[in-house]
């Protein structure tokens, strides 16, 4: 594709059902058999029909989304809908920047520390100590150290 050439838009949709229609149209355009597509993208046999058939019984999810799109030579691109953006900005007040955290943080409440959190912590430490002793991580004295009496 040349630098000045735009990629071909295969479909435009704004819902899950629209996306499935676009995928079905692409399969028809490429004249690919669903089972062969499954084999090509590495999904179980018949999986394409389960997610994009006439009556889907599964949903296109995190595991199958990328392989199916890549197998059909597609990629996603989000385009801003100006009307919807303006509607959102006019109806929903912007968030306060003072409430925005720079990095995720974990806050442990007193209730958590005193209640289930403390029990879970004690349990984890007990398990860790038991497994260390079981695995032989306790301090041992070797016969060569000379810190013990030898029976002759």
N, C-alpha and C positions, 0 to 999 in steps of 0.2 A: 504494500500500500504506500503510495506517495505521501510526502509530508502535507500537501495541501488537500489530500483526499480524506473525507470524513468516513468513519466506519458506518456500515449499513445497519440501520435500525430494523431489527427483525420483528419486534413486537413492542407494544406499549400497554401496560396494565397497571391497575392500582388495587388489586385484590389477589388473594390466593387462587381463587377460581380462574381469574384472568391469567395468572402465571401458568397454571396447568394447561389452559387453552393454548398459550404461546408455545409451551413445550410440545404439546401434541402436534401443533402446526409445523414446528421445526422437524419433528420426526417424520411427518408426512412429506415435507419439502425434501428432506434428504433420502427419502424412501428406504428407511432402515427398519428392519424387523426388531420388535421389542426385545425378544430373547437374545438376539445377537448384540443389541445395545447393552444388555445386562452383562453379557460375557466380555464385551469390549471395555466397559468401565469398571469391571470387577465386582459387580453386585450379584447376589444370588439369582438364579434362573427364575424368571417370571416377576421379578421385583418391580420392573418398570410398570407393568400392568397393574400391580397393587397400588402404586402411588399416582399414576397418571392415566389409568384406564378409564373406561366409560363410567364405572362405578368404583371409585377408589376405596380400598379397605384400609390403606395405610396412608400416612401423610409424608410428604417430602420433608425430611428433617436434617439435622446437623450432619449425619453420617452420609446420607444419600444425595444431598443438595449439590455439593461441589462435583462429585463424580458425574452426575447426570448432565449438569451444565457444561462441564469441560468436555465430556464425551460428545455433546452436540455442537461443540464449537461456539458456545455462548459465554458471555460474562455479564454481570450485573453492573448497572450504573444508575445512581440515584440522581434525578433531576428535580430541581425545586419547582413546586407549583406556586406561582406568585400569588394567585387568588387565595389559596389556602393559608399561605404564610401571613398574608395581610389580615385574614380573618382571625388567625390565632393571636397575632400581636394586638389586635384591637379588643379582644375578649379576655385574654389572660395577662395579668400583670407580670412584668419581668421579676425574676428572683432577686433576692437581696444578695449582693456580692459578699457581704460579711458572713453569710451562712455557708459559703462555698469553701470547702477544704481543699488545700493544695494536694494532699496525699491521703490515701485511705488510712484510717486509724481505727484501732479497736478500743472500745471503752468497756471496762469491766465495772459493773455496778456493785454496790455493797451487797445487794440481795443475791447476785450471782456468786460473789465471793463467799458469802456465808452459807449459801444453800447448795444447790446442785453442783456449782462450780468447784467448791471446796471438796465435796465428795469425789467428784471426777478426778480432781488433782491428786487427792490421796490415793485413789485407786490406781491411777497411772504410775505414781511413784512406787507403790507397792509392787505392781507388776514389773516395773523396770528393775527394782532391787532383787526380786525373786529370779527374774530371767538372768541377771548378771551373775548371781550366785550359782544358778543352774549351769550357766555356760562357763564357769570356772574363772570368772573375772575377779573373784575375791583374792586378796593378797595371799600369796603362798610363799613358803620358804623352800628354797631348793636345797638339796643335800650338799651342794658345793659351798653354800654360804657359811657353814660352820657355826650357825646360831643355835644349833640344837645338839642334844646328846646322841651319840651313836651307840647302838647296842652292838657289843662285840661277841 
